[in-house]
Amino acid sequence: MPYRTATPDDAPAIASLLNRAYRPAKGLAGWTHESHLVQGERANTAQVAAVLASRASTILRLEQDGELIACIQAERDGDDVHFGMFAVTPAKQAGGLGKTLLAAAEVWAREQWHSRRALMSVIIARTELTDFYLRRGYRRTSQMLPYPQGAGVGTPFQAELPLTVLAKTLQSNQDTHA
């Protein structure tokens, strides 16, 4: 499925998707979410619009039958790319869209920004999600981060909700045949 880079007009739909995927209402959850760990919105339209306005960041979006079904943010930091705001609509989770979009985002970051390494932060308690990334070639680093309290991405139910940083070396096709 082809993806495209998001525009400012996409901000409301992306914010809605992020909230449905990360914090779904009971009975609407896919295979992974964080409603049991964090309450409140994952993102609002203004936050997504700010990301889209940044020169160091972009959001790739995937659409099916005119509906936004998946997205992932890529933020450039030197030779690294940080992925975040990664979401697949709950009804489409576990169907391979996530792995397809993640792989496309890795290629995009390597080709557009010449990124050498991909990073992402995952709540440690989300073991099923960490396992998903480990199966895609990401590795745990020794870096831990506190949950971003006050960043407007929800409030954890417990006082401490640490994140682990995962990393993956991005190789071009030339690198794999050398």
C-alpha positions as CSV (number, residue, x, y, z in Angstrom):
1,M,0.0,0.0,0.0
2,P,1.4,3.4,-0.9
3,Y,1.9,6.0,1.8
4,R,2.3,9.7,1.6
5,T,3.7,12.4,3.8
6,A,1.1,14.2,5.8
7,T,0.2,17.8,5.4
8,P,-1.2,20.3,7.9
9,D,-4.7,19.4,6.8
10,D,-4.1,15.8,8.0
11,A,-3.6,16.9,11.7
12,P,-7.1,16.3,12.9
13,A,-7.3,12.8,11.4
14,I,-3.9,11.9,12.7
15,A,-4.7,13.0,16.2
16,S,-8.0,11.0,16.1
17,L,-6.1,7.9,14.9
18,L,-3.5,8.2,17.6
19,N,-6.1,8.5,20.3
20,R,-8.1,5.5,19.0
21,A,-5.0,3.3,18.7
22,Y,-3.2,4.3,21.9
23,R,-6.2,4.9,24.2
24,P,-9.2,3.1,22.7
25,A,-12.6,2.9,24.5
26,K,-13.5,-0.5,25.9
27,G,-14.3,-3.0,23.3
28,L,-12.6,-1.0,20.5
29,A,-9.0,-2.1,21.2
30,G,-6.7,-3.8,18.8
31,W,-3.9,-6.2,19.8
32,T,-1.9,-3.5,21.6
33,H,-2.7,-0.2,23.3
34,E,-1.9,1.6,26.6
35,S,-5.3,2.4,28.0
36,H,-4.5,0.2,31.1
37,L,-1.3,2.3,31.7
38,V,-2.2,5.9,30.7
39,Q,-5.3,8.0,30.7
40,G,-6.2,11.0,28.6
41,E,-5.4,12.0,25.0
42,R,-2.3,10.7,23.3
43,A,-2.3,13.7,21.1
44,N,-4.4,16.6,20.0
45,T,-4.7,18.4,16.7
46,A,-2.4,21.3,17.8
47,Q,0.4,18.9,18.8
48,V,0.2,17.0,15.5
49,A,0.2,20.3,13.6
50,A,3.3,21.4,15.5
51,V,5.1,18.2,14.5
52,L,4.0,18.8,10.8
53,A,5.3,22.4,11.0
54,S,8.8,21.2,12.2
55,R,11.5,21.0,9.5
56,A,13.1,18.2,11.4
57,S,10.0,16.0,11.5
58,T,7.5,14.4,9.1
59,I,4.6,12.0,9.4
60,L,4.0,9.3,6.9
61,R,0.4,8.2,6.5
62,L,-1.3,5.2,5.0
63,E,-4.8,5.4,3.7
64,Q,-7.3,2.7,2.6
65,D,-10.6,3.5,0.8
66,G,-10.2,7.2,1.7
67,E,-9.7,6.5,5.4
68,L,-6.5,7.1,7.4
69,I,-5.5,3.7,8.8
70,A,-1.9,4.1,9.9
71,C,0.8,6.7,10.5
72,I,4.3,7.1,11.9
73,Q,6.3,10.1,12.8
74,A,10.0,10.4,11.7
75,E,12.1,13.0,13.5
76,R,15.6,13.7,12.3
77,D,18.5,14.0,14.8
78,G,21.8,14.1,13.0
79,D,22.5,10.6,11.7
80,D,19.6,9.2,13.7
81,V,15.9,9.1,13.1
82,H,13.4,8.9,16.0
83,F,10.2,7.2,15.3
84,G,7.0,8.0,17.2
85,M,3.3,8.6,16.8
86,F,3.2,5.1,15.3
87,A,-0.4,3.9,15.1
88,V,-2.6,1.5,13.2
89,T,-6.4,1.8,13.5
90,P,-7.5,-0.9,16.0
91,A,-9.7,-2.7,13.5
92,K,-6.7,-3.2,11.1
93,Q,-4.1,-4.2,13.8
94,A,-2.4,-7.6,13.5
95,G,-2.8,-7.6,9.7
96,G,0.7,-6.7,8.8
97,L,0.2,-2.9,8.2
98,G,2.4,-1.9,11.1
99,K,5.4,-3.9,9.9
100,T,4.8,-2.7,6.4
101,L,4.7,1.0,7.4
102,L,7.6,0.7,9.8
103,A,9.8,-0.9,7.1
104,A,8.7,1.9,4.6
105,A,9.5,4.5,7.2
106,E,13.0,3.0,7.7
107,V,13.7,3.1,4.0
108,W,12.3,6.6,3.7
109,A,14.5,7.9,6.5
110,R,17.6,6.2,5.0
111,E,16.9,7.5,1.5
112,Q,15.6,11.0,2.4
113,W,17.8,11.9,5.3
114,H,20.6,9.3,5.0
115,S,19.8,8.1,8.5
116,R,22.1,5.4,9.8
117,R,20.1,4.4,13.0
118,A,16.5,4.3,14.0
119,L,15.5,4.9,17.6
120,M,12.2,4.7,19.4
121,S,11.0,4.9,23.0
122,V,8.6,2.4,24.4
123,I,6.9,2.1,27.7
124,I,8.7,-0.8,29.4
125,A,5.4,-2.3,30.6
126,R,4.3,-2.7,27.0
127,T,6.2,-6.0,26.5
128,E,4.1,-7.1,23.5
129,L,5.1,-3.9,21.7
130,T,8.7,-4.2,22.6
131,D,8.7,-7.8,21.3
132,F,7.1,-6.6,18.0
133,Y,10.1,-4.2,17.5
134,L,12.6,-6.8,18.6
135,R,11.2,-9.1,15.9
136,R,11.8,-6.2,13.4
137,G,15.5,-6.0,14.2
138,Y,15.5,-3.4,17.0
139,R,17.6,-4.0,20.1
140,R,17.4,-2.7,23.6
141,T,19.8,0.0,24.6
142,S,20.9,0.8,28.1
143,Q,19.1,4.2,27.8
144,M,16.0,4.6,30.0
145,L,13.7,7.7,30.0
146,P,11.0,8.9,32.4
147,Y,7.4,9.1,31.1
148,P,7.0,12.6,29.6
149,Q,4.8,14.0,32.4
150,G,3.4,17.4,31.4
151,A,4.0,16.9,27.7
152,G,0.3,16.6,27.0
153,V,0.5,12.9,26.0
154,G,-1.6,11.5,28.9
155,T,-1.2,10.8,32.6
156,P,0.1,7.5,33.8
157,F,-2.0,5.6,36.3
158,Q,1.2,4.8,38.3
159,A,3.8,7.4,39.5
160,E,6.7,5.9,37.5
161,L,6.2,4.6,34.0
162,P,9.7,4.3,32.5
163,L,10.5,4.0,28.8
164,T,13.2,2.0,27.2
165,V,15.0,3.2,24.1
166,L,15.3,0.7,21.2
167,A,17.7,1.1,18.3
168,K,18.2,-0.4,14.9
169,T,21.0,0.1,12.4
170,L,19.6,1.1,9.0
171,Q,21.5,-0.4,6.2
172,S,21.1,0.3,2.5
173,N,20.8,-2.5,0.0
174,Q,24.4,-1.7,-1.0
175,D,25.5,-2.2,2.6
176,T,23.9,-5.7,2.8
177,H,25.7,-6.9,-0.3
178,A,29.1,-5.6,0.5
